[in-house]
Amino acid sequence: MKVWKFGNDVDTDAVIPGRFLIINDPKELAKHAFEGVRPEFREKVRPGDVIVAGDNFGCGSSREHAPLALKGAGVRCVIAKSFARIFFRNSINIGVTLLECPDTDRISEGDVLEIDEKKGVIVNKTKKEKYQVTPVPEFLAEIVESGGLIEYARKMVDSKKKPAKKAAAGKKNASKKGAQ
């Protein structure tokens, strides 16, 4: 996973300029990600690449289009010292992994990382260093792994329907046996 390095206070308008907010398709939004600040990003980003930044990543307006554009670009995760609260919530809801790490200054553009969210460890294969990340609460990790809040909710609803269907089928079979 190759690193794309950004600084502090990366605004959602830098991630996806406001004129593209009429687009809701992640792949289409990805074509305009970081257009005004890193125009090469959209052409060179590869699925699995990682964004690394300083403090307050995702500040600015509360647009969910910013994490949607990152997801559409195939960004594996965003690692920062801290995130704007609404960006954090929107990213989890969209299904984008966010990791807080105090050592982002030690990670450089182009470094290759190996990330283990469950252990809370980032291995910088380029520099042969390890960094600790703040563990993501299990329920938030489940939402991200599901692909976002909507998919997570669907799975929850489906899991509740299955036992109900089995119980209804069991009652139906029992009534058939009783009628015989």
Backbone as JSON, one array per atom type, in Angstrom:
{
  "sequence": "MKVWKFGNDVDTDAVIPGRFLIINDPKELAKHAFEGVRPEFREKVRPGDVIVAGDNFGCGSSREHAPLALKGAGVRCVIAKSFARIFFRNSINIGVTLLECPDTDRISEGDVLEIDEKKGVIVNKTKKEKYQVTPVPEFLAEIVESGGLIEYARKMVDSKKKPAKKAAAGKKNASKKGAQ",
  "N": [[0.83, -1.17, 0.0], [0.77, 2.0, -1.04], [1.77, 5.23, 0.09], [0.07, 8.31, 0.17], [0.84, 11.46, 0.98], [-0.31, 14.01, 3.12], [-0.81, 17.21, 4.72], [-1.68, 19.06, 7.68], [-5.07, 19.9, 8.64], [-6.67, 19.22, 6.33], [-9.1, 20.02, 4.21], [-12.53, 19.18, 3.49], [-13.32, 20.26, 1.1], [-10.99, 20.29, -0.31], [-10.62, 17.6, -0.67], [-12.85, 16.82, -2.25], [-13.94, 19.02, -4.54], [-16.51, 21.53, -4.19], [-18.12, 21.95, -6.49], [-18.62, 19.48, -7.54], [-20.52, 18.2, -6.09], [-22.95, 17.43, -7.0], [-22.75, 14.97, -7.97], [-23.18, 11.58, -7.16], [-22.13, 9.08, -7.42], [-19.6, 6.95, -6.39], [-17.32, 6.19, -8.0], [-17.35, 8.09, -10.04], [-17.04, 10.43, -8.53], [-14.48, 9.94, -7.58], [-12.89, 10.55, -9.74], [-12.46, 13.2, -9.47], [-11.21, 13.63, -7.1], [-9.18, 15.38, -4.87], [-8.6, 17.22, -6.83], [-8.01, 20.0, -7.03], [-5.76, 20.34, -5.4], [-3.96, 18.21, -5.56], [-3.62, 17.28, -8.42], [-2.57, 15.07, -9.76], [-3.33, 12.9, -8.3], [-5.82, 11.59, -8.9], [-5.19, 10.25, -11.27], [-3.05, 8.61, -10.63], [-3.51, 7.23, -8.25], [-3.99, 4.06, -6.73], [-5.98, 1.13, -6.2], [-6.07, 0.24, -2.82], [-4.11, 1.98, -1.97], [-2.94, 4.37, 0.48], [-3.89, 7.15, 2.47], [-2.09, 9.5, 4.28], [-1.98, 11.77, 6.91], [-1.79, 14.83, 8.87], [-3.0, 16.58, 11.65], [-6.56, 16.98, 12.18], [-7.86, 16.02, 9.81], [-10.18, 16.21, 7.17], [-11.65, 18.43, 7.86], [-13.9, 21.25, 7.73], [-16.74, 21.56, 5.59], [-19.62, 19.42, 6.07], [-19.77, 17.34, 4.2], [-20.65, 14.22, 2.87], [-19.64, 13.36, 0.56], [-16.89, 13.51, 0.42], [-15.59, 11.26, 1.86], [-16.84, 9.36, 0.26], [-15.75, 9.81, -2.28], [-13.12, 9.04, -1.76], [-13.48, 6.35, -1.18], [-14.44, 5.49, -3.65], [-12.13, 5.85, -5.13], [-10.66, 3.78, -4.29], [-9.13, 3.92, -2.02], [-7.43, 2.5, 0.63], [-7.3, 3.14, 3.38], [-7.45, 5.96, 5.64], [-4.99, 7.51, 7.42], [-4.35, 9.44, 10.16], [-3.33, 12.02, 12.48], [-5.45, 13.14, 13.8], [-9.01, 13.46, 13.28], [-11.6, 15.44, 11.8], [-14.68, 15.6, 13.48], [-17.22, 15.21, 12.14], [-16.4, 14.3, 9.66], [-15.2, 11.94, 10.41], [-17.44, 10.47, 11.34], [-19.0, 10.41, 8.95], [-17.28, 8.96, 7.29], [-17.12, 6.42, 8.53], [-19.81, 5.72, 8.25], [-19.94, 5.51, 5.48], [-18.16, 3.52, 5.0], [-15.38, 3.7, 5.06], [-12.15, 3.12, 6.19], [-10.65, 4.56, 9.01], [-7.76, 5.54, 10.74], [-6.26, 6.54, 13.71], [-3.15, 7.88, 14.42], [-0.33, 8.81, 16.19], [2.13, 9.11, 15.03], [2.37, 10.04, 12.39], [4.05, 11.89, 11.21], [6.39, 10.58, 10.79], [6.04, 9.04, 8.6], [6.41, 8.92, 5.12], [5.71, 10.35, 1.85], [4.99, 7.98, -0.62], [5.99, 5.83, 0.85], [5.73, 2.36, 1.73], [3.22, 0.63, 3.3], [2.11, -1.75, 5.73], [-0.79, -2.79, 7.17], [-2.42, -3.61, 10.15], [-5.34, -3.58, 11.44], [-6.71, -4.87, 13.51], [-4.74, -5.61, 15.36], [-3.78, -3.14, 15.8], [-1.53, -1.98, 14.57], [0.83, -0.49, 12.42], [3.07, -1.23, 9.92], [5.86, 0.13, 8.55], [7.18, -0.67, 5.73], [9.07, 0.39, 4.08], [10.72, 2.02, 5.67], [11.24, 0.32, 7.71], [9.91, 0.44, 10.23], [7.66, 0.5, 13.05], [4.38, 1.48, 14.0], [2.0, 2.43, 16.42], [-1.55, 2.39, 16.46], [-4.61, 4.02, 17.36], [-6.93, 1.84, 18.65], [-9.77, 0.82, 16.75], [-13.07, 0.89, 17.8], [-14.87, -2.17, 18.19], [-17.57, -2.36, 17.2], [-17.66, -0.24, 15.39], [-15.71, -1.03, 13.59], [-17.0, -3.26, 12.55], [-19.08, -2.03, 11.14], [-17.65, -0.65, 9.14], [-16.37, -2.85, 7.89], [-18.6, -4.08, 6.85], [-19.18, -2.48, 4.76], [-20.26, -0.07, 5.22], [-22.76, 1.92, 6.97], [-25.39, 1.48, 5.98], [-25.25, -1.04, 4.69], [-24.47, -2.54, 6.88], [-26.74, -2.27, 8.51], [-28.6, -3.57, 6.88], [-27.62, -6.21, 7.02], [-28.04, -6.69, 9.72], [-30.86, -6.56, 9.88], [-31.51, -8.63, 8.11], [-30.42, -10.8, 9.52], [-32.11, -10.93, 11.66], [-34.5, -11.54, 10.44], [-34.14, -14.15, 9.46], [-34.14, -16.06, 11.69], [-36.8, -15.63, 12.42], [-38.19, -16.47, 10.14], [-37.49, -19.18, 10.18], [-38.69, -19.97, 12.55], [-41.38, -19.5, 11.91], [-41.67, -21.33, 9.83], [-41.26, -23.67, 11.26], [-43.51, -23.69, 12.95], [-45.5, -23.92, 11.02], [-44.93, -26.44, 9.96], [-45.37, -27.97, 12.26], [-48.11, -27.58, 12.64], [-49.09, -28.86, 10.41], [-48.41, -31.5, 10.96], [-49.96, -31.93, 13.19], [-52.47, -31.89, 12.09], [-52.63, -34.22, 10.77]],
  "CA": [[0.0, 0.0, 0.0], [1.58, 3.21, -1.2], [1.3, 6.38, 0.86], [-0.14, 9.66, -0.34], [1.05, 12.24, 2.2], [-0.93, 15.32, 3.21], [-0.48, 17.9, 5.95], [-2.73, 19.31, 8.66], [-6.27, 20.65, 8.25], [-7.11, 18.94, 4.96], [-10.52, 20.37, 4.15], [-13.33, 18.34, 2.59], [-13.35, 20.91, -0.22], [-9.76, 19.84, -0.99], [-10.84, 16.19, -1.05], [-13.75, 16.86, -3.41], [-14.43, 20.4, -4.68], [-17.96, 21.7, -4.08], [-18.85, 21.91, -7.77], [-18.91, 18.09, -7.9], [-21.46, 17.62, -5.12], [-24.15, 16.94, -7.7], [-22.43, 13.58, -8.32], [-23.3, 10.68, -6.01], [-21.48, 7.82, -7.73], [-18.22, 6.98, -5.87], [-16.31, 6.12, -9.07], [-17.33, 9.39, -10.72], [-16.44, 11.38, -7.58], [-13.05, 9.65, -7.5], [-12.23, 11.22, -10.86], [-12.23, 14.6, -9.1], [-10.62, 13.68, -5.75], [-7.99, 16.23, -4.7], [-8.38, 17.86, -8.12], [-7.42, 21.33, -6.91], [-4.53, 20.37, -4.61], [-3.06, 17.14, -6.03], [-4.29, 16.81, -9.63], [-2.04, 13.76, -10.18], [-3.91, 11.86, -7.45], [-6.87, 10.81, -9.57], [-4.6, 9.42, -12.32], [-2.02, 7.7, -10.12], [-3.94, 6.45, -7.09], [-4.3, 2.67, -7.03], [-6.72, 0.48, -5.11], [-5.22, -0.2, -1.72], [-3.24, 3.06, -1.52], [-3.28, 4.91, 1.8], [-3.67, 8.58, 2.7], [-1.53, 9.78, 5.6], [-2.06, 13.21, 7.14], [-1.54, 15.32, 10.22], [-4.17, 16.83, 12.49], [-7.82, 17.56, 11.7], [-8.19, 15.63, 8.44], [-11.61, 16.22, 6.87], [-12.33, 19.59, 8.44], [-14.7, 22.0, 6.75], [-18.16, 21.24, 5.52], [-19.96, 18.05, 6.49], [-20.18, 16.57, 3.02], [-20.29, 12.81, 2.83], [-19.02, 13.12, -0.73], [-15.43, 13.38, 0.58], [-15.22, 9.85, 2.02], [-17.37, 8.61, -0.88], [-14.74, 9.93, -3.34], [-11.97, 8.22, -1.37], [-13.88, 4.95, -1.35], [-14.48, 5.26, -5.09], [-10.75, 5.81, -5.63], [-10.03, 2.55, -3.81], [-8.23, 4.2, -0.9], [-7.52, 1.44, 1.65], [-7.67, 3.81, 4.62], [-6.85, 7.26, 5.92], [-4.29, 7.51, 8.7], [-4.07, 10.82, 10.54], [-3.19, 12.25, 13.93], [-6.83, 13.34, 14.26], [-10.0, 13.69, 12.23], [-12.77, 16.25, 12.13], [-15.7, 14.65, 13.97], [-18.25, 14.87, 11.17], [-15.74, 13.48, 8.63], [-15.04, 10.61, 11.02], [-18.76, 9.81, 11.31], [-19.37, 10.15, 7.57], [-16.41, 7.92, 6.75], [-17.59, 5.15, 9.08], [-21.1, 5.45, 7.62], [-19.7, 5.17, 4.07], [-17.36, 2.3, 4.97], [-13.96, 4.03, 4.86], [-11.37, 2.89, 7.41], [-9.85, 5.66, 9.53], [-6.9, 5.14, 11.84], [-5.55, 7.63, 14.36], [-1.78, 7.49, 14.72], [0.43, 10.01, 16.53], [3.44, 9.1, 14.36], [2.25, 10.24, 10.93], [5.19, 12.68, 10.74], [7.49, 9.65, 10.47], [5.66, 8.36, 7.36], [6.67, 9.8, 3.98], [5.09, 10.1, 0.55], [5.53, 6.84, -1.34], [6.32, 4.69, 1.71], [4.84, 1.21, 1.6], [2.76, 0.25, 4.62], [1.31, -2.95, 5.99], [-1.67, -2.34, 8.26], [-3.23, -4.62, 10.85], [-6.25, -2.82, 12.3], [-7.09, -5.64, 14.7], [-3.63, -5.51, 16.32], [-3.48, -1.72, 16.0], [-0.14, -1.78, 14.19], [1.21, -0.16, 11.05], [4.47, -1.51, 9.64], [6.39, 0.87, 7.42], [8.13, -1.59, 5.1], [10.12, 1.2, 3.47], [11.64, 2.49, 6.72], [11.38, -0.75, 8.71], [9.44, 0.98, 11.5], [6.3, 0.13, 13.46], [3.65, 2.54, 14.68], [0.75, 2.02, 17.07], [-2.72, 3.2, 16.14], [-5.7, 3.92, 18.32], [-7.84, 0.78, 18.18], [-11.12, 1.18, 16.34], [-14.03, 0.07, 18.54], [-15.32, -3.32, 17.41], [-18.81, -2.12, 16.48], [-17.36, 0.64, 14.25], [-15.0, -1.87, 12.62], [-18.02, -4.09, 11.89], [-19.79, -1.18, 10.19], [-16.74, -0.44, 8.01], [-16.19, -4.14, 7.2], [-19.84, -4.36, 6.14], [-19.28, -1.58, 3.61], [-20.92, 1.16, 5.65], [-23.9, 1.8, 7.88], [-26.57, 0.91, 5.31], [-25.03, -2.47, 4.52], [-24.47, -3.1, 8.23], [-28.14, -2.34, 8.93], [-29.22, -4.65, 6.1], [-27.19, -7.49, 7.6], [-28.72, -6.82, 11.01], [-32.26, -6.85, 9.6], [-31.55, -9.98, 7.53], [-30.14, -11.81, 10.55], [-33.31, -11.02, 12.51], [-35.55, -12.17, 9.64], [-33.88, -15.58, 9.29], [-34.73, -16.85, 12.78], [-38.26, -15.49, 12.38], [-38.66, -17.34, 9.06], [-37.34, -20.56, 10.64], [-39.72, -20.2, 13.57], [-42.66, -19.59, 11.21], [-41.67, -22.61, 9.1], [-41.41, -24.71, 12.27], [-44.91, -23.69, 13.37], [-46.28, -24.41, 9.9], [-44.71, -27.89, 9.91], [-46.01, -28.55, 13.45], [-49.56, -27.58, 12.43], [-49.36, -29.89, 9.41], [-48.3, -32.79, 11.64], [-51.1, -32.03, 14.09], [-53.67, -32.09, 11.27], [-52.62, -35.58, 10.19]],
  "C": [[0.88, 1.24, 0.0], [0.92, 4.38, -0.48], [1.2, 7.63, -0.01], [-0.12, 10.56, 0.89], [0.42, 13.63, 2.07], [-0.57, 15.93, 4.56], [-1.64, 17.99, 6.92], [-3.92, 20.02, 7.99], [-6.67, 20.46, 6.79], [-8.63, 19.06, 4.94], [-11.26, 19.43, 3.19], [-13.43, 18.94, 1.2], [-12.09, 20.58, -1.0], [-9.92, 18.4, -1.47], [-11.73, 16.13, -2.29], [-14.33, 18.28, -3.51], [-15.96, 20.46, -4.75], [-18.73, 21.59, -5.38], [-19.22, 20.5, -8.2], [-19.91, 17.42, -6.96], [-22.77, 17.17, -5.74], [-23.97, 15.48, -8.11], [-22.54, 12.73, -7.06], [-22.64, 9.32, -6.23], [-20.01, 7.87, -7.27], [-17.14, 6.97, -6.95], [-16.21, 7.45, -9.83], [-16.71, 10.46, -9.82], [-14.93, 11.2, -7.52], [-12.26, 10.34, -8.61], [-11.87, 12.67, -10.55], [-11.59, 14.75, -7.72], [-9.31, 14.46, -5.78], [-7.62, 16.99, -5.98], [-7.65, 19.19, -8.01], [-6.08, 21.36, -6.2], [-3.5, 19.32, -5.03], [-3.66, 16.54, -7.3], [-3.79, 15.44, -10.12], [-2.68, 12.61, -9.41], [-4.87, 10.97, -8.23], [-6.32, 9.89, -10.66], [-3.69, 8.33, -11.76], [-2.42, 6.87, -8.91], [-4.33, 5.05, -7.55], [-5.11, 2.08, -5.89], [-5.76, -0.07, -4.06], [-4.25, 0.86, -1.24], [-3.8, 3.67, -0.23], [-3.02, 6.41, 1.82], [-3.17, 8.73, 4.13], [-1.5, 11.3, 5.76], [-1.77, 13.55, 8.59], [-2.83, 15.44, 11.01], [-5.37, 17.31, 11.67], [-8.13, 17.24, 10.25], [-9.7, 15.63, 8.27], [-12.36, 17.37, 7.5], [-13.14, 20.29, 7.34], [-16.14, 21.54, 6.75], [-18.4, 19.75, 5.73], [-20.37, 17.16, 5.34], [-19.72, 15.12, 3.09], [-19.66, 12.44, 1.5], [-17.51, 12.91, -0.6], [-15.04, 11.92, 0.84], [-15.74, 8.97, 0.88], [-16.38, 8.65, -2.06], [-13.52, 9.07, -3.03], [-12.27, 6.74, -1.55], [-13.9, 4.6, -2.84], [-13.11, 5.16, -5.72], [-10.02, 4.54, -5.17], [-9.05, 2.76, -2.67], [-8.48, 3.17, 0.2], [-7.93, 2.0, 3.0], [-7.01, 5.18, 4.67], [-6.26, 7.16, 7.32], [-3.94, 8.96, 9.01], [-3.89, 10.91, 12.05], [-4.58, 12.45, 14.54], [-7.71, 13.65, 13.06], [-11.06, 14.67, 12.73], [-13.9, 15.28, 12.46], [-16.72, 14.25, 12.91], [-17.66, 14.04, 10.04], [-15.56, 12.06, 9.15], [-16.36, 9.84, 10.93], [-19.18, 9.47, 9.89], [-18.55, 9.01, 6.98], [-16.83, 6.54, 7.24], [-18.9, 4.76, 8.39], [-20.96, 5.02, 6.16], [-18.92, 3.86, 3.96], [-15.89, 2.54, 4.67], [-13.24, 3.86, 6.2], [-10.56, 4.13, 7.75], [-9.04, 5.16, 10.71], [-6.19, 6.37, 12.4], [-4.19, 7.13, 14.81], [-0.98, 8.75, 15.03], [1.74, 10.15, 15.75], [3.38, 9.37, 12.86], [3.39, 11.09, 10.37], [6.36, 11.79, 10.3], [7.23, 8.9, 9.15], [5.79, 9.36, 6.21], [5.86, 9.4, 2.75], [5.78, 8.92, -0.12], [5.95, 5.66, -0.48], [5.31, 3.58, 1.47], [4.52, 0.73, 3.01], [2.05, -1.09, 4.6], [0.51, -2.62, 7.24], [-2.44, -3.52, 8.83], [-4.1, -3.87, 11.85], [-6.54, -3.55, 13.59], [-6.0, -5.58, 15.78], [-3.28, -4.06, 16.62], [-2.05, -1.37, 15.64], [-0.02, -1.45, 12.71], [2.69, -0.48, 10.93], [4.85, -0.73, 8.4], [7.49, 0.01, 6.82], [9.3, -0.84, 4.47], [11.18, 1.58, 4.5], [11.91, 1.47, 7.8], [11.09, -0.22, 10.12], [8.04, 0.47, 11.77], [5.69, 1.3, 14.21], [2.38, 1.95, 15.28], [-0.37, 2.95, 16.61], [-3.74, 3.03, 17.26], [-6.66, 2.85, 17.81], [-9.22, 1.32, 17.83], [-12.08, 0.31, 17.14], [-14.63, -1.01, 17.63], [-16.59, -3.04, 16.6], [-18.6, -1.19, 15.29], [-16.61, -0.15, 13.17], [-15.98, -2.76, 11.86], [-18.79, -3.29, 10.84], [-18.93, -0.98, 8.94], [-16.58, -1.72, 7.21], [-17.43, -4.53, 6.4], [-19.99, -3.52, 4.88], [-19.99, -0.29, 3.94], [-22.16, 0.87, 6.46], [-25.12, 1.16, 7.22], [-26.42, -0.59, 5.15], [-25.03, -3.19, 5.87], [-25.9, -3.29, 8.73], [-28.88, -3.44, 8.18], [-28.88, -6.02, 6.68], [-27.89, -7.74, 8.93], [-30.19, -7.22, 10.81], [-32.39, -8.27, 9.05], [-31.32, -11.05, 8.59], [-31.33, -11.97, 11.49], [-34.46, -11.7, 11.77], [-35.37, -13.67, 9.57], [-34.43, -16.42, 10.44], [-36.26, -16.79, 12.78], [-38.85, -16.39, 11.3], [-38.59, -18.8, 9.49], [-38.43, -20.91, 11.66], [-41.09, -20.35, 12.91], [-42.76, -20.91, 10.46], [-41.86, -23.77, 10.07], [-42.85, -24.83, 12.74], [-45.81, -24.26, 12.29], [-46.16, -25.94, 9.81], [-45.4, -28.59, 11.08], [-47.53, -28.63, 13.26], [-49.97, -28.63, 11.39], [-49.36, -31.26, 10.08], [-49.52, -33.01, 12.55], [-52.4, -32.32, 13.32], [-53.75, -33.51, 10.74], [-53.19, -36.59, 11.1]]
}
